[in-house]
Amino acid sequence: MQNGTLLAAIDLGSNSFRLEIGRFHSGHIERIEYIKETVRQGNGLDENKNLSLAAMERGWECLARFGERLHGFKKQQVRAVATQTLREAKNRDEFLHKAQTILGFAIEVVSGHEEARLIYQGVSRLLPQSDEKRLVVDIGGRSTEMILGQGYQANHMESYRLGSVAWSTRYFAKGQFTPAAFKTAEIAAKAVLDQALDNFPPSEWSVAYGSSGTVGAVADLLAANGWASGVITRSGLDWLVERLIKAGHIDQFKVEGLKEDRRPVLGGGVSVLRAIFDLFDIQQMVPAQGALRHGALYDLIDRDTDGGDVRERTVRWLAARFSADEAQAQRVSTVSTALFAQIAALDAQNERYSQKLAWAARLHEIGTHISHDRSYHHGAYILDNVDAPGFSFSELHRMSQLVLGQRGKLRKLEQELTDELFAKQLMSLRLAVLLCHARQMPEHESVKLTFKPGAFKLSTNPGWAKRYPQSAWLLGEEVLAWQKTAWKFTADLR
């Protein structure tokens, strides 16, 4: 990545949408612009976990403004990440389809573990480097992430379903503050976080950092009212709860430093924060400057660096964890990407699809770790459900569908095969698996694959079919398999 390159990250949170624009210089990012809009999309989830039209429209309107600001940016310069609200929303595809068109860039709905990883990366990059063992806590609108780390390395990550929006809606719905309401909210938070005490024992960290909205808002509010700047203490937090209870209602809470956009979710956020202080016996927490959006920016740099893309490390880890045959995985990856290159123009978009095809090929046999029978179904299930650092839900699902479709009937992928790029990826993978059936590198250079709208054609050099009769027979069976789809596939085997 060249010095001076502009990068942008968008965090579609449950309470706020944020846009961070920075300029890359010698491994670091200099802030150019930061925009935050209170969208409160998390409040728009109904009892059936569907986003209301009003909540979706608030999001679309905000993303339209962000999209205008990002005019001229290339796809590889922008990463947009959505978190808990869109993880939960059953109608998220309806929101995302229009949102991505309006924004002009892909939006990744990431898992809780991936959100936690990005949060730690953002926090650690903006802290002085040291060997201290850190606990990082991020109280968002509908989820709370906790991470143990040291330096730039996140060692343990978890995401829990509680946050400032969710707890404010549930325990302070009418904006009323009473001792009983705070006690109930804190007990409920501790019940959710109780298992976190085993995962993040105080003996494993020396400094507690807080990231993002709730911690930042509480720190600013305390500092504006005479408490020490740059730290949240237990006594300061207790004072804040006393003031809230004394006010009795959020509309009557009048103190310096409270931003209006934070007012409706303050009670929920404070109750979760105090529960964490009590549960972990925290005496003070340091507000961190870094957050998820900063982690997403630095991830863009890593993806541009040889060996730096965390997704590559994740693929290697998954292959090792599920005992994939490394040599066979590499053979299928090599052949499938070579075939894909014959039918897809070498532009930036297709290079990304080629990379995802290569990853799917390297993981195509992970399901055999469970059972050789229906192994591709097992492999697809693993990819759809594993915590895979660096990958979004949509990336993992596409790879899972490629693994599912590597062999067998194609009827199971009828919907996915309406996508031309997916059809090209799947054709390339199925042919590669077929050609590598003997678990040795096939003579694939003499196999030519061509494409024209709606149709694939494979041809070989003279004598190939005679040298490889079993492969030729398998290709004949593959032609029959594609006859039951909307795609035409022919093979000219010589």
SVG drawing of the C-alpha trace seen along z (x, -y; Angstrom):
<svg xmlns="http://www.w3.org/2000/svg" viewBox="-43 -21 50 66">
<polyline fill="none" stroke="black" stroke-width="0.4" points="0.0,0.0 1.4,-3.4 1.8,-6.2 -1.0,-8.7 -3.6,-6.1 -7.0,-7.0 -8.9,-4.3 -12.4,-4.3 -14.2,-2.2 -17.9,-2.2 -19.3,-0.7 -23.0,0.0 -23.7,0.3 -27.0,0.9 -27.0,-2.7 -24.9,-4.7 -23.4,-4.5 -19.8,-5.8 -17.5,-6.6 -13.8,-7.0 -11.6,-8.2 -7.8,-8.0 -4.6,-8.4 -2.1,-5.6 1.5,-6.5 4.4,-4.1 2.1,-1.5 0.0,-4.0 -3.3,-5.8 -3.7,-9.5 -7.3,-10.6 -8.8,-12.7 -12.5,-12.8 -14.8,-11.2 -18.6,-11.2 -21.1,-9.7 -24.8,-9.6 -27.3,-8.3 -29.5,-5.8 -30.7,-3.6 -31.4,-0.7 -31.3,1.6 -34.6,0.0 -36.2,1.1 -36.2,4.8 -39.7,6.1 -40.6,9.2 -40.0,11.4 -36.5,10.0 -37.5,8.0 -36.3,4.5 -39.1,2.0 -39.3,0.0 -38.6,-3.2 -35.4,-1.7 -34.3,-0.6 -35.0,-4.0 -33.0,-5.7 -30.1,-3.4 -30.5,-4.0 -30.6,-7.7 -27.4,-7.7 -25.6,-5.5 -26.6,-7.7 -24.8,-10.6 -21.8,-8.3 -21.9,-7.1 -21.7,-10.7 -18.6,-11.3 -17.0,-8.2 -17.5,-9.0 -14.3,-8.2 -13.1,-5.6 -12.3,-2.1 -13.7,1.0 -10.4,2.1 -10.2,-1.2 -13.4,-0.7 -14.6,1.8 -18.2,1.6 -19.0,3.8 -22.4,4.5 -22.8,6.0 -25.4,7.4 -28.6,5.8 -28.0,7.1 -26.8,10.4 -30.2,10.8 -32.5,9.3 -34.3,11.9 -35.0,9.5 -31.4,8.2 -31.1,9.2 -33.9,6.8 -32.0,4.0 -28.6,5.0 -29.6,5.3 -30.7,1.6 -28.1,0.4 -25.2,1.7 -26.7,0.1 -27.0,-3.2 -23.6,-3.1 -21.8,-1.8 -19.8,0.7 -20.3,4.2 -21.4,4.4 -20.1,7.4 -22.3,8.7 -19.6,10.1 -19.8,12.6 -19.4,11.6 -15.9,13.1 -14.9,11.1 -16.3,8.0 -14.2,8.6 -11.1,9.2 -11.5,5.9 -12.2,4.0 -9.0,5.3 -7.0,4.6 -8.4,1.0 -7.7,0.5 -4.2,2.0 -3.1,0.0 -3.9,-3.3 -2.3,-2.4 1.4,-2.7 3.1,0.7 3.9,2.6 3.9,6.1 0.9,5.4 -1.8,8.0 -5.1,6.3 -8.8,6.8 -10.7,4.8 -14.5,4.3 -16.7,2.8 -20.4,2.2 -22.3,1.7 -26.0,1.2 -27.0,4.9 -23.8,6.8 -20.8,6.5 -17.4,7.8 -14.6,8.9 -11.1,9.6 -7.9,10.7 -4.8,9.6 -1.2,8.5 0.5,6.2 -1.3,6.5 -2.4,10.1 -5.9,10.9 -5.7,14.2 -9.3,14.8 -12.5,13.2 -16.2,13.5 -19.4,11.6 -22.4,11.5 -25.9,10.4 -26.4,7.4 -25.8,3.7 -26.9,0.1 -29.9,0.2 -31.1,3.6 -30.8,3.0 -32.3,-0.5 -35.3,0.9 -35.8,3.8 -35.2,2.2 -35.6,-1.5 -38.3,-1.6 -40.1,-4.6 -36.9,-6.5 -37.4,-6.0 -34.5,-5.4 -35.1,-3.6 -32.9,-1.6 -34.9,1.5 -34.6,1.0 -30.8,0.7 -30.6,3.7 -32.6,5.8 -30.6,4.6 -27.3,5.3 -28.4,8.8 -29.6,9.6 -26.3,8.4 -24.3,10.5 -26.4,13.5 -25.4,13.1 -21.8,12.4 -21.3,14.9 -19.4,17.4 -17.1,14.6 -15.5,14.7 -14.0,18.1 -12.9,16.9 -11.4,13.6 -10.2,14.2 -8.6,11.1 -5.4,13.1 -4.9,13.0 -4.8,9.2 -3.4,6.2 -5.2,3.3 -8.9,2.9 -9.6,0.8 -13.1,-0.3 -13.8,-1.0 -16.6,-2.7 -19.8,-4.6 -20.8,-3.7 -17.4,-3.9 -16.5,-7.0 -19.7,-8.7 -19.4,-7.8 -15.7,-9.0 -16.6,-12.3 -19.5,-12.8 -17.4,-12.1 -14.5,-14.3 -17.0,-17.2 -18.2,-16.8 -14.8,-17.0 -13.7,-13.4 -10.3,-12.4 -9.9,-12.7 -9.0,-9.6 -10.3,-7.0 -13.5,-5.6 -13.3,-4.6 -15.7,-2.5 -16.5,-5.4 -17.2,-7.7 -19.6,-5.1 -21.4,-4.7 -21.8,-8.5 -23.3,-8.5 -25.8,-5.9 -26.8,-7.8 -27.3,-10.9 -29.5,-9.0 -31.6,-7.6 -31.9,-11.0 -33.1,-12.5 -35.7,-9.8 -36.2,-10.2 -33.8,-10.6 -35.5,-13.9 -34.7,-15.3 -31.1,-14.2 -29.2,-17.5 -25.4,-17.3 -22.5,-18.7 -21.0,-16.5 -24.0,-14.5 -24.6,-14.4 -28.2,-14.3 -27.7,-11.3 -26.5,-9.3 -29.4,-10.2 -31.9,-7.5 -29.4,-4.6 -27.4,-5.9 -29.3,-3.9 -28.8,-0.6 -25.1,-1.2 -24.3,-2.3 -26.0,0.7 -24.0,3.1 -20.8,1.3 -21.3,1.3 -22.2,5.1 -18.8,5.6 -17.0,3.6 -18.6,5.7 -18.3,9.0 -14.6,8.6 -13.8,6.5 -12.5,3.7 -11.3,0.6 -10.7,-1.5 -11.1,-1.3 -9.2,-3.3 -11.1,-4.7 -9.4,-3.6 -9.2,-5.7 -9.4,-2.8 -12.6,-1.0 -14.0,1.4 -13.7,-1.1 -10.0,-1.5 -9.5,2.2 -11.3,2.4 -9.0,-0.3 -5.9,1.6 -7.3,4.8 -7.4,3.2 -3.7,2.6 -3.1,6.2 -5.1,7.6 -2.8,5.6 0.3,7.1 1.8,10.4 0.9,12.9 -0.9,10.2 -4.5,11.2 -5.9,12.8 -8.3,14.8 -5.3,16.6 -4.2,17.5 -7.7,18.7 -7.8,21.0 -4.5,22.6 -5.9,23.0 -9.2,24.5 -7.3,26.9 -5.1,28.0 -7.9,28.2 -10.0,30.5 -7.0,32.6 -7.4,31.7 -4.9,33.4 -2.7,30.4 -1.3,31.8 -4.7,32.6 -6.1,29.3 -3.4,27.5 -3.8,29.5 -7.5,28.7 -6.9,25.1 -4.3,24.8 -6.5,26.5 -9.7,24.7 -8.2,21.2 -6.5,22.0 -9.8,23.1 -11.5,20.0 -8.9,17.7 -9.9,19.1 -13.5,18.0 -13.3,14.9 -11.6,11.7 -8.6,10.8 -10.0,7.7 -10.0,6.7 -13.5,8.2 -12.7,11.5 -9.3,11.7 -11.3,11.5 -13.6,14.3 -10.6,16.3 -9.1,16.0 -12.3,17.1 -12.5,20.1 -8.9,21.0 -9.8,20.9 -12.9,23.0 -10.8,25.5 -8.2,25.7 -11.1,26.5 -13.2,28.7 -12.4,31.8 -12.7,30.6 -16.0,32.4 -14.2,35.8 -13.0,35.1 -16.6,35.8 -17.4,38.5 -16.5,39.5 -20.2,40.1 -21.8,36.9 -18.5,35.1 -19.3,32.1 -22.5,31.5 -20.4,31.7 -17.9,29.3 -20.6,26.8 -22.0,27.0 -18.7,26.3 -18.1,23.2 -21.6,21.9 -21.1,22.2 -17.4,21.8 -15.9,18.6 -13.5,17.7 -11.4,14.5 -11.4,12.2 -14.4,13.6 -17.9,12.1 -21.1,14.3 -21.6,13.8 -18.0,14.8 -18.3,18.0 -21.7,18.9 -20.5,18.5 -17.5,20.8 -19.8,23.2 -22.0,23.5 -19.0,24.1 -17.9,26.9 -21.5,28.3 -21.7,28.2 -18.2,29.7 -19.9,33.0 -23.3,34.7 -26.5,33.3 -26.8,29.6 -30.5,29.2 -29.5,28.3 -27.9,25.1 -30.6,24.0 -30.9,20.5 -27.1,19.9 -26.7,20.9 -28.7,17.9 -25.4,16.0 -23.1,16.2 -19.9,15.7 -21.0,18.4 -21.7,20.8 -18.2,20.1 -16.6,20.7 -18.6,23.9 -17.9,25.3 -14.2,24.7 -14.2,26.4 -16.2,29.4 -14.0,30.0 -10.9,29.6 -12.1,32.1 -13.0,34.5 -9.6,34.1 -7.7,34.6 -9.7,37.8 -6.5,39.9 -5.0,37.6 -2.1,36.5 -1.6,33.4 -3.5,34.0 -2.5,32.9 -4.8,29.9 -2.8,27.6 -4.3,29.4 -7.8,28.9 -9.5,25.8 -12.6,24.3 -14.6,21.6 -17.7,19.6 -20.3,17.7 -23.6,16.5 -25.5,19.5 -23.0,22.1 -19.7,23.7 -17.5,25.9 -14.6,28.0 -12.2,29.4 -8.9,31.4 -5.9,31.9 -6.0,35.0 -5.1,38.2 -6.1,36.9 -9.2,39.0 -7.3,42.1 -4.5,41.4 -7.1,40.6 -10.1,42.8 -11.5,42.6 -11.3,38.8 -13.0,38.8 -15.8,41.0 -16.2,38.7 -16.4,35.7 -19.2,37.4 -21.1,37.8 -20.5,34.2 -22.1,33.1 -25.2,35.1 -25.3,33.4 -25.4,29.9 -28.2,30.8 -30.6,30.5 -29.7,26.9 -30.2,23.7 -26.6,23.9 -25.5,25.8 -22.2,27.7 -20.6,29.6 -17.3,31.6 -15.2,32.2 -12.9,35.0 -10.4,36.1"/>
</svg>
